[in-house]
Amino acid sequence: MNSAIVNLPADLIETWELINQPGALHTEDTCVLPNQAFLNLFGYMRTEEVAGRAMGDFISPWSAGRARLGMREATGRLKNASSIDIEVTTLPLLSEGRTLYQSFIRDITELKTWEGKLLQAERLTAMGKLAGEIAHEINNPLGGILLYANLIKEDIPGDSQMASNLEKIIKLATRCRIIAKGLLNFGRSSSKTFVPVDLNQVVQEMFHLVADHKLFRDVQTHIQLAQDLPLLMGDKGQVEQVVLNLIINAVEAMNGSGRLHIRTRVLTKTNELELIVRDTGPGIPDEVLHKIFEPFFTTKRPGRGTGLGLSITHGIVQRHGGRIGVKGGPGKGACFEVILPLKNS
């Protein structure tokens, strides 16, 4: 047994072992006596594995040469090399004429996770309001561009170069208007005008809408749609946007070459529908997976994306009472999973 433990008063050792909160008695730098809750939290079996070691082995950062009194947040280093978020409270302890210190530990990993989710929700709400205002400002000018372009098109020969150029203007302006509509939907609160939506039909229509694009030229597509898929209650236009965003996102990630897999199915146990869009692209680094749905965050090169597509998708899914997640590390492609309830109030 560690000599420092032997020199501790028996009543102190007995009392310390009764404390349920993870904690350790220590000098400025060295652990003297951890309690059982401390061992359990950090993944150790015996006191001898911990006593006598530097406190910095378990709590980071740790100020060498002095004990930092009071409460602070830190990182807990577990035996299995993983880490957790912790709150540390350190107080002095006078024992038989010498000063020791007692540090109590609280695992706040789950709290930090929920704080992160709350922060993301607040940012999405703020961005939703801003996006709605921006979309409203640009929607009317786009309508004017489309109106006058179509009027000019009626007055010129259909086989002329000018007509071809006007058609390109109309298509690009229409695309901008679709984006603006998506931003407006992103900024709006939940709609009550839900109608029955056939998810399989939406998948087929959205895929055929973009299948002729050059990015699909070398993409092998496998679409697996569940038979007799029940209708879900939702805003069809917004559901279309979710499907379209995920398909385009997947194909752009593969840079025009790879395999795209789209699947629908019923989750009978939870009475939900599942949509999976998986690609064989470069995947998403683990360190940015939690940021993927944040507004203006993108892994694409500058000029290749705004970072709004997945944020809008996330907002639409939540508006329908569903949830969306993503899996896939570097080199593993990305797999987006959308879960939508079959019954919406």
C-alpha positions in Angstrom: 0.0 0.0 0.0 1.2 3.5 -0.7 3.1 5.0 2.3 1.1 8.2 2.1 -2.1 6.3 2.6 -0.7 4.4 5.6 0.2 7.8 7.2 -3.4 9.1 6.9 -5.6 8.9 10.0 -7.8 5.8 10.0 -10.9 7.9 10.6 -10.1 10.1 7.6 -9.6 7.0 5.3 -12.9 5.5 6.6 -14.8 8.7 6.1 -13.3 9.4 2.6 -14.3 5.9 1.4 -18.0 6.6 2.4 -18.2 9.6 0.1 -20.3 8.8 -3.0 -19.1 11.6 -5.2 -15.9 10.9 -7.2 -13.0 12.5 -5.3 -9.3 12.2 -4.4 -7.1 13.4 -1.6 -3.8 14.8 -2.9 -0.8 17.0 -2.4 -0.2 19.9 -4.8 0.6 17.4 -7.6 0.3 13.8 -6.3 -2.8 11.7 -5.7 -2.8 10.2 -2.1 -6.2 8.5 -1.8 -8.9 8.2 -4.4 -12.3 7.0 -3.3 -14.2 4.2 -5.0 -16.4 6.5 -7.0 -13.2 8.1 -8.4 -11.9 4.7 -9.4 -15.2 3.8 -11.0 -15.4 7.1 -13.0 -11.9 6.9 -14.4 -12.0 3.1 -15.0 -9.6 1.7 -12.4 -10.1 -1.4 -10.3 -7.6 -0.9 -7.4 -6.5 2.1 -5.3 -2.9 1.2 -5.9 -3.3 1.9 -9.6 -4.0 5.6 -8.8 -2.4 6.5 -5.5 1.0 8.0 -5.9 0.5 9.1 -9.5 0.4 12.7 -10.7 -3.1 14.3 -10.6 -2.4 15.6 -14.1 -2.6 12.0 -15.3 -6.4 12.2 -14.5 -7.3 15.9 -14.8 -6.2 18.2 -17.6 -5.0 20.9 -17.3 -3.4 20.5 -13.9 -1.2 23.3 -12.6 2.1 21.8 -11.5 3.5 22.8 -8.1 0.3 24.2 -6.7 -3.3 23.3 -6.1 -5.8 25.4 -7.9 -8.6 26.0 -5.4 -12.2 26.5 -6.2 -14.4 25.2 -9.1 -13.4 24.9 -12.7 -14.1 22.8 -15.8 -11.5 20.4 -17.1 -11.0 17.2 -19.1 -11.0 13.9 -17.4 -8.5 11.3 -18.8 -9.8 7.8 -18.4 -7.8 4.6 -18.2 -9.0 3.5 -21.7 -7.4 6.7 -23.2 -10.8 8.3 -23.8 -11.8 11.6 -22.2 -14.8 13.2 -20.6 -15.9 16.7 -19.6 -15.7 17.2 -15.8 -16.2 19.9 -13.2 -13.5 19.9 -10.5 -13.9 21.5 -7.0 -10.7 21.7 -5.0 -10.6 22.6 -1.3 -7.8 22.5 1.3 -7.8 19.9 4.1 -5.8 20.1 7.3 -4.8 16.7 8.6 -2.6 16.3 11.7 -0.7 19.5 11.1 -0.1 19.1 7.3 -2.1 20.5 4.4 -3.7 18.2 1.9 -6.2 19.0 -0.7 -9.5 17.3 -1.7 -10.8 17.5 -5.2 -14.3 16.4 -6.1 -15.2 15.5 -9.6 -18.5 15.7 -11.5 -19.0 14.3 -15.0 -20.6 17.0 -17.1 -20.2 15.3 -20.5 -24.0 14.9 -21.0 -24.6 18.4 -19.8 -22.1 19.8 -22.3 -23.7 17.7 -25.0 -27.2 19.2 -24.3 -25.7 22.7 -24.0 -24.2 22.2 -27.5 -27.5 21.1 -28.9 -29.3 24.0 -27.3 -26.7 26.4 -28.7 -27.2 24.9 -32.2 -31.0 25.2 -31.9 -30.6 28.9 -30.9 -28.3 29.5 -33.9 -30.6 27.8 -36.3 -33.5 29.9 -35.0 -31.6 33.1 -35.4 -30.4 32.0 -38.9 -33.9 31.1 -39.8 -35.1 34.6 -39.1 -32.2 36.1 -41.0 -32.7 33.7 -44.0 -36.3 34.6 -44.2 -35.6 38.3 -44.3 -33.0 37.8 -47.0 -35.2 35.6 -49.1 -38.1 38.0 -48.9 -35.9 40.9 -50.1 -34.6 39.0 -53.2 -37.8 37.1 -54.1 -39.6 40.1 -55.7 -36.6 41.2 -57.9 -36.3 37.6 -59.1 -40.0 37.6 -60.0 -39.5 40.7 -62.1 -36.5 39.1 -63.8 -38.5 36.1 -64.8 -41.5 38.2 -65.9 -39.5 40.4 -68.3 -37.4 37.5 -69.5 -40.5 35.6 -70.5 -42.0 38.7 -72.2 -38.9 39.3 -74.3 -38.8 35.6 -75.1 -42.3 35.9 -76.7 -41.1 38.6 -79.1 -38.1 36.8 -80.6 -37.7 33.7 -82.8 -37.5 30.5 -80.9 -34.6 29.2 -82.9 -32.3 32.2 -82.3 -29.3 32.4 -80.1 -31.0 35.2 -78.1 -33.8 32.8 -77.2 -31.4 30.2 -76.1 -29.6 32.7 -73.9 -32.9 33.9 -72.4 -33.9 30.3 -71.6 -30.6 30.0 -69.6 -31.5 33.3 -67.8 -35.0 31.9 -67.0 -33.6 28.6 -65.7 -31.0 30.3 -63.5 -33.5 32.8 -62.1 -35.9 30.0 -61.4 -33.2 28.1 -59.6 -32.5 31.2 -57.5 -36.2 31.5 -56.7 -36.3 27.9 -55.5 -33.4 28.6 -53.2 -35.2 31.8 -52.0 -38.3 29.7 -51.3 -36.2 27.3 -49.3 -34.8 30.1 -47.3 -38.3 31.4 -46.6 -39.4 27.9 -45.5 -36.3 27.7 -43.3 -37.3 30.9 -41.5 -41.0 30.1 -41.0 -42.5 28.4 -38.0 -44.3 25.1 -38.3 -47.0 24.9 -40.9 -50.4 23.5 -40.1 -51.3 22.8 -43.7 -49.9 19.3 -44.0 -51.2 16.9 -46.6 -50.7 13.2 -47.3 -47.3 12.8 -49.0 -46.0 9.7 -50.8 -42.3 9.6 -49.9 -41.6 7.0 -52.6 -43.1 9.3 -55.3 -41.1 12.2 -54.0 -37.9 10.3 -54.2 -38.6 9.2 -57.8 -39.6 12.7 -58.9 -36.6 14.4 -57.3 -34.2 11.9 -58.7 -35.6 12.1 -62.3 -35.4 15.9 -62.0 -31.6 15.9 -61.6 -30.7 12.5 -63.1 -29.6 14.1 -66.5 -27.1 16.4 -64.8 -23.5 15.8 -65.8 -22.6 15.0 -62.2 -24.6 11.8 -62.5 -22.8 10.6 -65.7 -20.5 8.2 -63.8 -22.6 7.6 -60.8 -24.1 4.1 -60.2 -27.5 4.6 -58.5 -29.4 2.0 -56.6 -32.9 3.0 -55.4 -34.6 0.7 -53.0 -38.2 1.8 -52.3 -40.3 -0.1 -49.8 -43.5 -1.5 -51.2 -46.9 -0.3 -49.9 -45.1 2.6 -48.1 -47.7 4.5 -46.0 -48.3 8.2 -46.6 -46.9 10.7 -44.2 -48.5 14.0 -43.3 -46.3 16.9 -44.4 -45.6 19.8 -46.6 -44.8 18.1 -50.0 -42.7 21.0 -51.2 -40.5 20.9 -48.1 -40.2 17.1 -48.2 -39.2 17.4 -51.9 -36.5 19.9 -50.8 -35.1 17.5 -48.2 -34.8 14.7 -50.7 -33.4 16.9 -53.4 -30.8 18.5 -51.0 -29.6 15.1 -49.9 -29.3 13.7 -53.4 -27.4 16.7 -54.7 -25.2 16.8 -51.6 -24.3 13.1 -52.1 -23.5 13.4 -55.8 -21.4 16.6 -55.3 -19.5 14.9 -52.6 -18.6 12.1 -55.0 -17.6 14.6 -57.6 -19.5 12.8 -60.3 -18.1 9.3 -59.7 -19.2 6.6 -57.3 -22.2 4.8 -56.0 -25.4 6.4 -54.7 -27.9 4.4 -52.6 -31.3 5.6 -51.7 -33.7 3.6 -49.6 -37.1 4.0 -47.9 -38.7 1.7 -45.4 -41.2 1.6 -42.5 -40.0 1.4 -38.9 -43.0 -0.6 -37.6 -42.0 -0.5 -34.0 -41.9 3.3 -33.8 -44.5 3.9 -36.6 -42.0 6.0 -38.6 -40.6 6.2 -42.1 -36.9 6.1 -42.8 -35.1 7.6 -45.7 -31.5 6.8 -46.2 -29.2 8.5 -48.7 -25.7 7.0 -48.8 -22.7 7.8 -51.0 -19.2 6.6 -51.6 -17.6 10.0 -51.4 -14.6 11.0 -49.2 -16.8 11.0 -46.0 -16.9 13.5 -43.2 -14.1 13.9 -40.7 -15.1 12.9 -37.2 -14.2 16.2 -35.8 -16.8 18.1 -37.9 -19.6 15.6 -37.8 -21.3 17.6 -35.0 -21.1 20.8 -37.1 -22.6 19.4 -40.3 -26.1 20.9 -39.8 -24.9 24.3 -38.6 -25.7 27.3 -40.9 -23.0 28.3 -43.3 -20.8 25.3 -42.3 -19.5 23.4 -45.3 -16.7 20.9 -46.1 -16.8 22.0 -49.8 -14.1 24.1 -51.4 -14.7 27.9 -51.5 -17.3 28.8 -54.1 -18.7 25.3 -54.2 -21.4 25.6 -51.5 -23.0 28.0 -49.1 -23.4 25.7 -46.1 -27.1 26.3 -46.0 -28.5 23.2 -47.7 -28.1 20.8 -44.7 -29.2 23.5 -42.3 -32.4 24.0 -44.2 -32.9 20.2 -44.5 -32.4 19.9 -40.7 -35.0 22.6 -40.1 -37.6 21.0 -42.4 -37.1 17.6 -40.8 -37.5 19.1 -37.3 -40.6 21.0 -38.5 -42.2 17.7 -39.5 -41.5 16.2 -36.0 -38.6 14.1 -37.3 -34.9 13.8 -36.9 -31.9 13.5 -39.1 -28.5 12.1 -38.5 -25.3 11.4 -40.4 -22.6 8.6 -40.2 -19.3 8.1 -41.9 -15.7 8.9 -41.2 -12.9 9.8 -43.7 -12.9 7.4 -46.6 -16.1 5.8 -45.6 -18.6 8.0 -47.5 -21.5 9.6 -45.9 -24.9 8.1 -44.9 -27.7 10.5 -44.1 -30.7 9.0 -42.2 -34.0 10.9 -42.0 -36.7 9.6 -39.7 -40.2 11.0 -40.2 -43.3 10.2 -38.1 -46.3 8.7 -39.8 -48.7 10.7 -37.6 -48.4 14.5 -37.1 -50.6 16.5 -34.9 
